[in-house]
Structures are given as structure tokens and as C-alpha cells.
Amino acid sequence: MPDEDPFHAHDRLFRAGLSNPAAAAAFLIDRLPPEVAARIDWNTLKLEPGSFIDPDLRLAESDLLFSAKADGRDIGIYVLFEHQSTRDPRLPMRLLRYKVGIWHRWEQIPDNRPPYPQIVSIVVAQNGTVWNVDPSFSSLFSFTGPEDPMRRYLPDFLYELIQLAALPFDAIRSTPDGVFVLRLLKAERSGELLSDPIWDDELLRMVVLDTFHLAVSYMYSRDSVDNDALFHKIKSIGSEPHRTAAMTLAQKLRQEGIKTGELKGRMEERTHSRRQSVLEALDLRFGPIPDGLRDSLEAIADPEKLRALHRAAIVADSLESFAASL
């Protein structure tokens, strides 16, 4: 549809399914180590406003920050959700920047004193195949071994990596909205958007109409889905309110399909052009671009973010200082 930004469709859907504290809690209780989950008072889980994270540190709309009581403290822990649809070798560095920003803002709250609250970083990977990655900050650095004396100078932490590719559909636990959205994100990568786990009538009857409306838009925006087959699935929905709402939207989207394709093409062209401008500016100023940095830039699909990076490439005094802006 014309007002659908295909580059952030994953993120918006993720937020719709997991921003409810009940949905996040139901999902995480099963996925976190039991000894960690037991220390969190899940009934007090609260979504923090997006502005809590410094805007300069926000690289995507997908971040969700929750706070909860833990270890007898009103804010004993923060849970940071990050939705990752592409593999990013610099992810641990971004999470560290988020953590420091969260602790800095916590310090600004009157009467807050150490000990600082813990921060559990959760990365939900929307991947088609399982990634073999080391979920530790120290994996970004080179060491001679576990006893390397240079490790003492390095802050380190682990993040919890939840890979949808490794989860069977029936193993996903959450509220109905959370289960539906996570199944949908998993199915998009595995080519199963028209499969039975997505069109489970018992589940769909419990999904909020606004969430289902967003999901239908998301499915129509995927190139991998046959629109006629999708429309047939919508006509077979057992829940009358969901079927009516989806058919109305589907008919509108089918009529606007050509406009959607034109919009997507323009956005992809603009993104490619801005990415090339960043690469050319870096190459002109600093010479050959390391493969890791090039891969990170290729993973960025937000035209506005690339425009900001183009400015950073022009004013940065080194590749290292430019990389810090990623």
C-alpha cells in the first residue's frame, strides 16, 4: 500500500506483537535461563517510553525497553528487546551503547544510587537459517586465549539470542497477538506465510483486529506471497470480524498494487543511491573500505539513516570515528 514503508514493516509488526508487557513476559519466561527468569517480578514488567533511549543511539524502530522489579528493588532490571532481521557483526557494540545510554538516563532520576539495575539484552532474530554467532561482546576483539591478560581491560556481557529459525511454530509462547506476530515473522523467512500455523482459526479469533490488519498489510507487501492465494486464505477465515476486515483491506491493497510496486522501486533506488554515496565518500577520503564495514553499510536499508551516514562520512576524521556512528 502506498503509505507502507517496506523497510520498516518487520519492525512495526514486531512492536505490535511484543510491546504489550504480558506478551513480552509470556514469551521470555520460557526463553530466558530459569535462574534469570526467577529473579524478575514479571507482574511488574512495564514498557518504558521510546524516548528513554537517547535518540542518537536508536538505529531502528524495533527496540523495546521494559523495566521490572527484581531482587526487591522497584527498578531492579531492564529488559532490552532488539529485533534483528539481518545478521550484523557489530550488534554487540550497538547493544553496549544502548546499555550505557540506559544507565546514564537512570542516573538522572532523582535519588537513584548504585547498585545499578541489571540490563538483560534480548535479540530476536528473524532469520531463515540458524546463525552460528558468539553472543558475547568480547567476540568483537582478538585474544590469544581465555587467559589473555588484555581481557581485564575489556567490559564484557552476553546477550540472549532467540532465533526464530530454531523454534518450531508450536514452541512459540506468548499472548495470542505475540504468538501470531512471531509465527508470521518466522514464516516470512521460511516461505510459509500461507501455512496452517499462520491461519489457525482458533488463534486468529483471539488476535486483536488492529494487529491482524497490520499483519495482512505486511503479508501483501511481501514479494514471496502470491496475492491470489493470499486472498483465498483470507476468504476462508472462520472469524467473521477478521474475515470482513481482512477482505476489505485486501481488496484495497489489490487495487493499489501497482502503486505499491512503484513506491517500493523508488525507495529501493533511493536507498541504493544513498548507500553508494556513503561508500564513495569513504573511499575518496580514506581509501579501500574494510569488508566488515562495507557489510554493515549493505545491511542498512533506511534511506534517512544512510543520508545521516553520508554526512558522517564527509566530516569524520577516520574510518574508526565513522564506524562509531553506525
ROGU-297428 format. One line per field, with one value per residue (C-alpha): residue number from 1; chain; x, y, z. Coordinates in nm, 2 decimals. Each point is the difference from the previous one (the first is absolute). Example, Ala and Ser with C-alpha at 12.3 -4.5 7.8 and 13.67 -1.06 7.14 Angstrom:
<nodes>
nr: 1, 2
kette: A, A
x: 1.23, 0.14
y: -0.45, 0.34
z: 0.78, -0.07
</nodes>
This chain:
<nodes>
nr: 1, 2, 3, 4, 5, 6, 7, 8, 9, 10, 11, 12, 13, 14, 15, 16, 17, 18, 19, 20, 21, 22, 23, 24, 25, 26, 27, 28, 29, 30, 31, 32, 33, 34, 35, 36, 37, 38, 39, 40, 41, 42, 43, 44, 45, 46, 47, 48, 49, 50, 51, 52, 53, 54, 55, 56, 57, 58, 59, 60, 61, 62, 63, 64, 65, 66, 67, 68, 69, 70, 71, 72, 73, 74, 75, 76, 77, 78, 79, 80, 81, 82, 83, 84, 85, 86, 87, 88, 89, 90, 91, 92, 93, 94, 95, 96, 97, 98, 99, 100, 101, 102, 103, 104, 105, 106, 107, 108, 109, 110, 111, 112, 113, 114, 115, 116, 117, 118, 119, 120, 121, 122, 123, 124, 125, 126, 127, 128, 129, 130, 131, 132, 133, 134, 135, 136, 137, 138, 139, 140, 141, 142, 143, 144, 145, 146, 147, 148, 149, 150, 151, 152, 153, 154, 155, 156, 157, 158, 159, 160, 161, 162, 163, 164, 165, 166, 167, 168, 169, 170, 171, 172, 173, 174, 175, 176, 177, 178, 179, 180, 181, 182, 183, 184, 185, 186, 187, 188, 189, 190, 191, 192, 193, 194, 195, 196, 197, 198, 199, 200, 201, 202, 203, 204, 205, 206, 207, 208, 209, 210, 211, 212, 213, 214, 215, 216, 217, 218, 219, 220, 221, 222, 223, 224, 225, 226, 227, 228, 229, 230, 231, 232, 233, 234, 235, 236, 237, 238, 239, 240, 241, 242, 243, 244, 245, 246, 247, 248, 249, 250, 251, 252, 253, 254, 255, 256, 257, 258, 259, 260, 261, 262, 263, 264, 265, 266, 267, 268, 269, 270, 271, 272, 273, 274, 275, 276, 277, 278, 279, 280, 281, 282, 283, 284, 285, 286, 287, 288, 289, 290, 291, 292, 293, 294, 295, 296, 297, 298, 299, 300, 301, 302, 303, 304, 305, 306, 307, 308, 309, 310, 311, 312, 313, 314, 315, 316, 317, 318, 319, 320, 321, 322, 323, 324, 325, 326
kette: A, A, A, A, A, A, A, A, A, A, A, A, A, A, A, A, A, A, A, A, A, A, A, A, A, A, A, A, A, A, A, A, A, A, A, A, A, A, A, A, A, A, A, A, A, A, A, A, A, A, A, A, A, A, A, A, A, A, A, A, A, A, A, A, A, A, A, A, A, A, A, A, A, A, A, A, A, A, A, A, A, A, A, A, A, A, A, A, A, A, A, A, A, A, A, A, A, A, A, A, A, A, A, A, A, A, A, A, A, A, A, A, A, A, A, A, A, A, A, A, A, A, A, A, A, A, A, A, A, A, A, A, A, A, A, A, A, A, A, A, A, A, A, A, A, A, A, A, A, A, A, A, A, A, A, A, A, A, A, A, A, A, A, A, A, A, A, A, A, A, A, A, A, A, A, A, A, A, A, A, A, A, A, A, A, A, A, A, A, A, A, A, A, A, A, A, A, A, A, A, A, A, A, A, A, A, A, A, A, A, A, A, A, A, A, A, A, A, A, A, A, A, A, A, A, A, A, A, A, A, A, A, A, A, A, A, A, A, A, A, A, A, A, A, A, A, A, A, A, A, A, A, A, A, A, A, A, A, A, A, A, A, A, A, A, A, A, A, A, A, A, A, A, A, A, A, A, A, A, A, A, A, A, A, A, A, A, A, A, A, A, A, A, A, A, A, A, A, A, A, A, A, A, A, A, A, A, A, A, A, A, A, A, A, A, A, A, A, A, A, A, A, A, A, A, A
x: 0.00, 0.13, 0.06, 0.17, 0.38, 0.13, 0.33, -0.17, -0.29, 0.18, 0.07, -0.36, -0.14, 0.25, -0.10, -0.37, 0.04, 0.26, -0.05, -0.28, 0.18, -0.21, 0.10, 0.37, -0.01, -0.18, 0.26, 0.31, -0.09, 0.05, 0.31, 0.22, 0.21, -0.23, 0.23, -0.02, -0.38, -0.06, 0.16, -0.24, -0.34, -0.18, -0.32, 0.18, 0.14, -0.06, 0.07, 0.22, -0.06, 0.21, 0.16, 0.17, 0.27, 0.21, -0.12, 0.36, 0.03, -0.32, 0.09, -0.34, -0.36, 0.00, 0.16, -0.23, 0.11, -0.18, 0.07, -0.10, 0.05, 0.28, 0.19, -0.23, 0.06, -0.26, 0.21, 0.23, 0.03, -0.05, -0.08, 0.11, -0.16, 0.17, -0.15, 0.26, -0.10, 0.36, 0.32, 0.21, 0.36, -0.01, -0.31, 0.18, 0.14, -0.34, -0.14, 0.28, -0.08, -0.37, 0.10, 0.22, -0.28, -0.26, 0.23, 0.08, -0.37, -0.06, 0.26, -0.20, -0.30, 0.00, 0.11, 0.14, 0.32, 0.21, -0.03, -0.11, -0.29, 0.09, -0.07, -0.10, 0.05, -0.23, 0.06, -0.28, 0.14, -0.24, 0.22, -0.07, 0.29, 0.17, 0.29, 0.32, 0.10, 0.17, -0.24, 0.27, 0.15, 0.35, -0.05, 0.07, 0.36, 0.30, 0.15, 0.28, -0.22, -0.23, 0.29, 0.11, 0.09, -0.15, -0.35, 0.02, -0.04, -0.31, -0.36, -0.19, -0.35, -0.22, -0.32, -0.28, -0.04, -0.35, 0.01, -0.35, 0.16, 0.08, -0.35, -0.29, -0.32, -0.16, 0.29, -0.07, -0.16, -0.16, -0.34, -0.21, 0.13, 0.36, -0.03, -0.16, 0.26, 0.29, -0.13, -0.05, 0.35, 0.14, -0.22, 0.10, 0.36, -0.08, -0.25, -0.30, -0.23, -0.29, 0.06, -0.24, 0.18, -0.07, -0.36, -0.09, -0.37, 0.02, 0.30, -0.14, -0.32, 0.20, 0.23, -0.09, -0.15, 0.26, 0.28, -0.16, -0.05, 0.37, 0.08, -0.21, 0.18, 0.33, -0.08, -0.12, 0.33, 0.21, 0.11, 0.01, -0.37, -0.25, -0.27, -0.28, 0.10, 0.01, -0.35, -0.13, 0.14, -0.17, -0.33, 0.02, 0.05, -0.25, -0.03, -0.25, 0.15, 0.35, -0.11, -0.21, 0.28, 0.27, -0.21, -0.07, 0.37, 0.10, -0.22, 0.14, 0.36, -0.06, -0.13, 0.30, 0.25, 0.16, 0.05, 0.16, 0.24, 0.09, 0.06, 0.21, 0.21, 0.06, 0.10, 0.24, 0.15, 0.04, 0.15, 0.25, 0.10, 0.05, 0.20, 0.23, 0.05, 0.12, 0.24, 0.14, 0.05, 0.19, 0.21, 0.09, 0.11, 0.15, 0.07, -0.12, -0.29, 0.04, -0.24, -0.16, -0.08, -0.14, -0.22, -0.14, -0.09, -0.16, -0.22, -0.15, -0.31, -0.13, 0.05, -0.01, 0.26, 0.22, -0.04, 0.13, 0.29, 0.09, 0.04, 0.21, 0.22, 0.08, 0.09, 0.15, 0.38, 0.05, -0.17, -0.01, -0.19, -0.24, -0.06, -0.09, -0.31, -0.14
y: 0.00, 0.35, 0.10, -0.32, 0.03, -0.34, 0.05, 0.03, -0.24, -0.27, 0.24, 0.14, -0.35, -0.10, 0.29, -0.07, -0.36, 0.05, 0.35, -0.13, -0.09, -0.31, -0.12, 0.07, -0.17, -0.31, -0.03, 0.05, -0.21, -0.31, 0.13, 0.15, -0.22, -0.11, 0.15, 0.34, -0.02, -0.09, 0.33, 0.22, 0.10, -0.04, 0.15, 0.33, 0.00, 0.35, 0.14, 0.30, 0.29, 0.00, 0.33, -0.17, -0.11, 0.28, 0.08, 0.00, -0.36, -0.12, -0.17, -0.16, 0.02, -0.35, 0.06, -0.07, 0.09, -0.15, 0.05, -0.23, -0.06, -0.24, -0.09, 0.21, 0.33, 0.20, 0.01, -0.29, -0.09, 0.12, -0.23, 0.13, -0.16, 0.03, -0.14, -0.10, -0.10, 0.00, -0.13, 0.28, -0.06, 0.33, -0.09, -0.04, 0.35, 0.15, -0.18, 0.14, 0.35, -0.06, -0.13, 0.30, 0.23, -0.17, 0.01, 0.37, 0.09, -0.21, 0.22, 0.31, -0.12, 0.17, -0.21, -0.28, -0.14, -0.31, -0.29, 0.05, -0.21, -0.30, 0.01, -0.32, 0.04, -0.21, -0.03, -0.16, -0.12, -0.01, -0.24, -0.26, -0.23, -0.02, 0.24, -0.13, 0.30, 0.07, 0.21, 0.17, 0.35, -0.14, -0.19, 0.34, -0.01, -0.21, -0.19, -0.27, -0.21, -0.01, 0.12, 0.28, 0.28, 0.27, -0.13, 0.17, 0.34, -0.10, 0.03, -0.31, -0.13, -0.26, 0.06, -0.25, -0.10, -0.14, -0.13, -0.05, -0.24, -0.23, 0.01, -0.23, 0.20, -0.19, 0.08, 0.38, 0.11, 0.34, 0.17, -0.06, 0.32, -0.09, -0.36, 0.11, 0.27, -0.22, -0.28, 0.24, 0.14, -0.35, -0.11, 0.29, -0.12, -0.37, 0.06, -0.12, 0.30, -0.20, -0.30, -0.13, 0.14, 0.36, -0.07, -0.18, 0.10, -0.05, 0.23, 0.26, 0.04, 0.13, 0.24, 0.37, 0.13, 0.29, -0.25, -0.23, 0.30, 0.09, -0.37, -0.01, 0.31, -0.16, -0.31, 0.19, 0.19, -0.32, -0.08, -0.37, -0.03, -0.07, 0.26, -0.22, -0.28, 0.24, 0.14, -0.36, -0.06, 0.32, -0.11, -0.32, 0.16, -0.13, 0.31, 0.24, 0.33, -0.10, -0.13, 0.31, 0.24, -0.19, -0.03, 0.37, 0.08, -0.27, 0.15, 0.34, -0.13, -0.19, 0.32, 0.19, -0.28, 0.19, 0.31, -0.21, -0.15, 0.34, 0.13, -0.29, 0.04, 0.37, -0.07, -0.28, 0.23, 0.28, -0.23, -0.14, 0.35, 0.12, -0.31, 0.06, 0.36, -0.11, -0.26, 0.24, 0.27, -0.25, -0.13, 0.35, 0.11, -0.32, -0.24, -0.36, -0.08, -0.31, -0.28, 0.00, 0.37, -0.05, -0.29, 0.22, 0.27, -0.25, -0.12, 0.35, 0.05, 0.33, 0.29, 0.26, -0.19, -0.02, 0.37, 0.07, -0.25, 0.19, 0.32, -0.20, -0.14, 0.36, 0.14, -0.31, 0.03, -0.38, -0.32, -0.09, 0.31, -0.05, -0.36, 0.12, 0.17, -0.33
z: 0.00, -0.08, 0.36, 0.10, 0.04, -0.10, 0.18, 0.35, -0.05, 0.21, 0.28, 0.02, 0.01, 0.27, 0.22, -0.05, 0.12, 0.29, 0.14, 0.23, 0.33, 0.03, -0.34, 0.07, 0.33, -0.13, -0.28, 0.22, 0.30, -0.22, -0.18, 0.27, 0.23, 0.29, 0.26, -0.17, -0.06, 0.37, 0.11, -0.20, 0.14, -0.34, 0.13, 0.03, -0.35, -0.16, -0.34, 0.02, -0.24, -0.31, 0.09, 0.29, -0.24, -0.13, -0.36, -0.12, 0.11, -0.17, -0.33, -0.05, 0.10, 0.13, 0.34, 0.30, 0.35, 0.31, 0.37, 0.28, 0.37, 0.08, 0.31, 0.21, -0.19, -0.18, -0.31, 0.05, -0.37, -0.35, -0.29, -0.34, -0.30, -0.34, -0.31, -0.25, -0.36, -0.14, 0.15, 0.13, 0.12, 0.20, 0.20, 0.33, -0.03, -0.06, 0.30, 0.22, -0.12, 0.09, 0.34, 0.08, -0.12, 0.22, 0.31, -0.07, -0.01, 0.32, 0.17, -0.08, 0.20, 0.34, 0.30, -0.22, 0.15, -0.07, -0.03, -0.36, -0.14, -0.22, -0.37, -0.18, -0.37, -0.22, -0.37, -0.20, -0.33, -0.29, -0.20, -0.26, 0.12, 0.34, 0.04, 0.16, 0.20, 0.33, 0.21, 0.20, -0.01, 0.02, -0.34, -0.17, 0.12, -0.06, 0.29, 0.02, 0.23, 0.31, 0.22, -0.22, 0.25, -0.23, 0.08, 0.34, -0.18, -0.19, 0.12, -0.10, 0.00, -0.17, -0.18, -0.03, -0.37, -0.08, -0.36, -0.15, -0.25, 0.29, 0.15, -0.13, -0.04, 0.29, 0.23, -0.01, 0.32, 0.06, -0.01, -0.31, -0.17, 0.09, -0.12, -0.33, -0.07, 0.08, -0.21, -0.28, 0.02, 0.01, -0.30, -0.21, -0.01, -0.04, -0.28, 0.20, 0.02, -0.14, 0.24, 0.26, 0.31, -0.14, -0.09, 0.32, 0.05, 0.38, 0.02, -0.24, 0.20, 0.29, -0.19, 0.03, -0.32, -0.02, 0.02, -0.26, -0.23, 0.02, -0.06, -0.32, -0.13, 0.08, -0.19, -0.31, 0.01, -0.03, -0.36, 0.09, 0.05, -0.28, 0.04, -0.14, 0.24, 0.29, -0.09, -0.01, 0.35, 0.13, -0.14, 0.20, 0.34, 0.24, 0.22, -0.17, 0.14, -0.11, -0.34, -0.08, 0.11, -0.19, -0.32, 0.00, 0.05, -0.26, -0.27, 0.06, -0.01, -0.32, -0.16, 0.11, -0.08, -0.30, 0.21, 0.27, -0.24, -0.13, 0.35, 0.10, -0.32, 0.07, 0.36, -0.10, -0.26, 0.25, 0.26, -0.25, -0.11, 0.35, 0.10, -0.30, 0.10, 0.34, -0.14, -0.26, 0.27, 0.22, -0.28, -0.12, 0.35, 0.15, -0.28, -0.02, 0.24, 0.22, -0.08, 0.34, -0.02, -0.36, 0.12, 0.28, -0.24, -0.24, 0.28, 0.05, -0.20, 0.16, -0.25, 0.28, 0.20, -0.32, -0.05, 0.35, -0.06, -0.32, 0.21, 0.25, -0.27, -0.11, 0.34, 0.17, 0.07, -0.04, -0.10, 0.37, 0.10, -0.29, 0.11, 0.35, -0.16, -0.13
</nodes>
